[in-house]
Amino acid sequence: MGIKLTFHGAAGTVTGSLHELQSNGERIIVDCGMYQGRRKEAERRNRVLPFPARSINSVVLTHAHIDHSGRLPLLVKQGYHGPIYTTPATIDLCESMLRDTAHILESDAKFVNKHHSQDEPVEPLFSMEDAEATMPLFHAVPYHKRRDIGGGITMESRDAGHILGSSSILLTKGDLRLAFSGDVGRPGLPIIRDPEHMPEADYLIMESTYGGQTHPPEGEAIGRLEQVVKETIGRGGRLIIPAFAVGRTQQIVLLLHQLIDQQRIPAVPMFVDSPLAVNVTEAFRAHPECYDEETRGYLTNGEDPFGFKRLIYIKDAEQSKKLNDLKGPMIIISPSGMCEAGRVLHHLRHNAGDPKNTILLAGYQAENTLGRKLEEGYKTVKIFGIPTEVRAKVKCLDELSGHADSHELLNWMEPMTRTLKRVFLVHGEPERSQMLKVQIQERYGIDTVVPEPGEMYEL
Ligand SMILES: [Zn+2]
């Protein structure tokens, strides 16, 4: 008996990862992520799970990013109470992130209900209680350890080098081996280790975020950050860095730490403005087993890689507002990375109009997000629904991308190519997936498919 594989989410798009396996009468899902993008459409898609939650026997989670983990509390709200298997660091990150998401959903619903009282009251996608009820379901499976997950399937994970605790997962049922890449990182990224190669497999379900694209070398990130900081401070401006609270924020902090240590940038005030980033940084501190050599070095010297003089972490909303009253150059790092929500919106609203300032985008900007509009050079954007002029410089720090580029993905999959019968490409805008498909077929001659949402394959 084989496995039936259905692609529910991140098929033809980069968010909402959700794959379902049916095996020996059991149902297992890999990831249960949230859609992001156009608000109304995302809202609508997020509310509907493609199966009854109670029919699922177990869940495997590749990493803590919300587009992979964000609908777990919804699954629990709708009646799921089975295990969720993932790495120890992912569990700690989910603790902060799922709570943070619940908090945002609850406050958004409250806001809408207050201002549009004539309509039916809106219920948040899930509540803080649902997020809290999800946490006891997590089961830690460290990298390289085998674990029976039901349906006659065992799982085993490798470090995907994408964020702290991120994994690629091999599922085995008898002779049948399925590899899920999860999100694959880039070699040389700060803090985390390089992506590990996977054992041989028959089928590979792989991300394709940057299909057909090449990133600048990672080593250039620090020089580029140095240049942007110097230019902005030279103009007497502020540097606003919208950054993902998980991973990107800690990487940028580490690079700024190095630049300050090496006296390459002047010591202006620096702020990490996000309660989530503060909690997530604690989770980073708790998992040195996931660090690369360089970051371990800080610990050996008794230093905190994520803290240094001049850097202030801000949790409190009042303190956050006070940043607007400060004068002179400064650096503010604040989520969200795609400028969709969070405190960075306030900072953008206050600072986008001043040509002395710089907005430094430090990650992938999905279609229809504010970040994408800034990246594409829009001169006026809506922030909180208010048209806001963009006169600040907008720069991108693609070097720090958490995702492998096309070439890096091809290299990553290379050790598996001898046995692979087929590759399924997910987690990419259609054009990106198509470009990677052509490259895989040309270089390795392996049958490659870009599945449509809802498509099922018998393996
Ligand atoms: Zn991710």
Boltz pocket constraint, residues with backbone or C-beta under 6 A from the ligand:
constraints:
  - pocket:
      binder: B
      contacts: [[A, 63], [A, 65], [A, 68], [A, 162], [A, 183]]
      max_distance: 6.0
